[in-house]
Amino acid sequence: MIIESAAVKLYAPWVRSLKDKRTVVKSLITKTRNKFNISIAETDAQDVHQTIVLGLACVTDSVSHADSIIDSVLAFIEDNTQASIINVQRELR
């Protein structure tokens, strides 16, 4: 069993309130969950308006498949939001 996780930090300069941020985060999480079979949640900086930190994880039977899934999710996130990815920390177990 291979588990790969990632913490993705995004910057959304147009967000002016926590309500705006919540709208962006909920939409992105829902779209990502519907497209991929992964776990995803906002994991940090909940009170910071323009910073979004998402934690995601997948479980599979090979390292190459796990890398492929995480790469696909990152590309999907980049394509489906105006926020910029500023940092990604990946971990493989």
N, C-alpha and C positions, 0 to 999 in steps of 0.2 A: 504494500500500500504506500503510495506516494502522496504527500500533502504539500501543496505549494500555496503560500500566502503572499500577499502584497499589501503594503500601505501606500496609498496614492494620495499625494497632497496636491490640491488644485488651488489656483488663485482666480477669483471672480471679481474683478475690479468694479463692476457695475452694481453689485449687491450693496444696498444701503440699509437693510434691516434684516433681522433674524427671520422675519416672515418671507422676505424675498429669498433668503438662503434656503429655508425649509422647502420652498416650492422647487427650487433647482435640484436640491438633494433628493427629494422624494421622487421627482420625475426621473432623474438619472438612475436611481436605485431600482425603480420599477421596470424601466426599459431594459436594464442590464439583467435583472433576474428573469425577465420574460424571454430574453434571447439566449442566455447561457445558464447552464445548470451549476451555479456557484452560490456561495454564501457571500453577501455583501451588506455592509452597514456603515453608517457614519461612526467613526471611532474616536475622534479627537476634535478639539477646537470648536465645540458646539456653540460657544458663546462669541466666537470671532466672526464678524460679518462676512469678510471677503476670503476667508480661508476655509476650505473643505478638505477634510481628511476621511478617506474611505478605506476600510479594511475589507479585503476579499480573500477567499480561499476556495481551492478546489481539491478534490480527492480523485485519484486515478491510479492506474496500474503501471505507468511508465513516466520517467522524467521528461522525455521529449513531448509526450501528450500534455503533461502539466504545463510545461513551458509554452506550448502552443496555445493552450486555453488562456493563460494569463496574458500572453501577447495579444491575442484576439480581443480580450476584454479591454485591455489598455487602448488598443486602436479604436474600439467601439466607443469608449468613454471620450476619447479625443475628438471623434467625429460627431458626437451627439451632445456636445455642450460647448458654449463659448468660453468656458473657463480654461485656463492654461494649466497643463500638468507641470508642476515645478519640481517634484521629487517623487521617486518610486523606490521603495525598499522591498526587496523580494527575499523570501526565505523558503528553503526547500527542506523537507524532512522525510 
